[in-house]
Amino acid sequence: TEISAGSSVTLSCQLYSYSYTGVSCNDWIRSEGIHLFWVNQAGVKLNISDSRYQISAPGHCIITLNTTLLNEDDNR
């Protein structure tokens, strides 16, 4: 897809866990203290309070980021 300033972009990340004990991914992540989150290019965690980013996490194993690209994003 072509991206440019003003375009809305949605990214989704899902963690899969293959467990032989029948433990769900959500339970496994909670027990291990793992948290999914989005970072910028510098590795800084994106702040959910920043109105530019809409971050949703319907479960512990999936997280979605939606944002509208700006000129300073340089199409990245």
N, C-alpha and C positions, 0 to 999 in steps of 0.2 A: 504494500500500500504506500501511497505517496503521503508524506507528512510535510506540513508547513505551518508557519505561524497562524494561529487562529483555529487550527485543527484540534479536535478533541481526540485524545488517545486513551485507551483503556488497556491496562496490563493486568494479567492475572498470574498468580504463582500458587501452585498446589504441591504440597509435600506428600509423597506417598510413603507409607510404612508397610513393609511386609513382615507381619508377625506370625509366627507359628503357634503362638499361645492364644490366638483369638482376641487379643487386645486391639481395640480400635485405634486409629491414628490419633484421634482427639485425646483418648485416655493416655496413650503413650507419650504424647507431647506434654500433656499436663504433668505426668509423673516425672518426666525428665527436665521440666522447667524450660523447655524450648519455646521461643516466641518468634513468629515471622513478622518482619517489618521491612519497609522500603527505605532505601538510602539514596542520596544524591551522588553525583560523580565523585565528590570528595569523601564519600563514605559516611556522611553525616545523616543520621536518622531523620526522615521526613516527619515534620510535626503535624499531627492531625488537626491542630488548631489553625494551621495555615489554610486559608480559604481557597487557595489555588489547587489544593489536592483534596480529592474525595477518596478516602481510604475506607474500605469495608473489609471486615473479617467475619464472614458468616459462621466460621468454625475455627478451631485452632490450626487446621491443616490447609487452609486456603485464605489468601489475602488478595484484594483487588485494589488497583490504583487507577483513578481517572483524573486527567488534567487536561487543560487547554494549553497548547504550546504558545510560547511568546517568542518575539524576535530574538531575544537574548539567548534562547535555547539553541540557536544555530542548528535547527532541525535535528536535534539529538533528543 
